[in-house]
Amino acid sequence: MAGDKIVCPFCDRSFDLDQVEVADLFHDRLDLAARLGTVWRIANEYLDCFRTVPGGRINLKKRVRHLKAVCRLWEHAEFEYDGKRFRTNKPEIRRAMTTVCEAEKSGFTNHNYLKKCLLDTAQRISTEGLTAKEESGIEAGRRAKVAEKAEKNEGIMTAQEFMKVKGLRSLTETLQRKEQSAEREA
C-alpha cells in the first residue's frame, strides 16, 4: 500500500515504504549504468525519447524498465523484431542509439524505432541462434565430411549419403535430372 510506514528496529525512525522502493530503483539504475559502461550516456539520452512531451519527466520505474531492455540488447547484441530474431554488434547499437537521439523524437512506448535503425546491419538468426551464413557454413562442412567419408570408402556410399553430397531431396529427382539432360542432348 502507498503511504505505509514502518519503524526501523535500530533507531526507531519511521519511514515510508515508497522510500525503500525508490532507493532500490536507484540501486538498480546504478547497477545498469555500470553494466552499460561507456555507452551509459547515450543510453540515458536515448531514454529521453520515452518522455510523453519534450522536456517532460519519466517515472523512475519506467526509466529502469527501459534501461534493463537496453542493457539486455547491449550485452547480448540480439533483438526480436516483427517475430524474427536478429543479431548485431555493439558499435551498431551505439550508432543506432545516436541516430535515434539525433532525431529528437519523443513519446516512444517501445524500442521498435531503435530496432528499425538496427535492421540495416543486423543479421537474421534462426531459432537455433545461428545466422543464415553460419548455417550454410555448417551445412557445407557436413557435406564435405560426407564426401570425405565417401572417398575413404573408395566410392562406396549409401543412397542417403549420395543425396546429401549432391544436395538432392530424392533419387527420383536425380533420375528426372538425368532424363532431362538426355532429352536435351538428343
Secondary structure, DSSP 4 states (H G I P E B T S, - for coil): -TT-EEE-TTT--EEEHHHHHHHHHHHHHHHHHHHHGGGHHHHHHHHGGG-SSTT----HHHHHHHHHHHHHHHHH-EEEETTEEEE--HHHHHHHHHHHHHHT-----SSHHHHHHHHTT-EEE-TTS-BHHHHHHHHHHHHHHHHHHHHHTTT---HHHHHHHHT-S-HHHHHHHHHHHHHHH-
